[in-house]
């Protein structure tokens, strides 16, 4: 019996092979072209971030270089973390304290009081 890790690797190899046949070897973000051994620097990015969504027409895939792929996932993670509806987002109340309230009156006080 094959491990789930092995299953995932086979699935990834399958959609990667299909994507490399479907799309030009160009990063979808920075437009760098890849040839020869450098093709290994292209990754298959799932547009909806669901690695199990692999339609045969490749509509959920785009080829991204390693750098752009990392950047895309970092931005997605930040978006998830800081969105208002996220339960992971730090929830803080707006400040209501007025640090300088009454300062004008203190400054207008005559000396000697």
Secondary structure by P-SEA (a helix, b strand, c coil): cccaaaaaaaaaaaaaaaaaaccccccccccccccccccccbbbbcccccccccccccccbbbbcaaaaaaaaaaaaaaaaccccccccccccccccccccaaaaaaaccccc
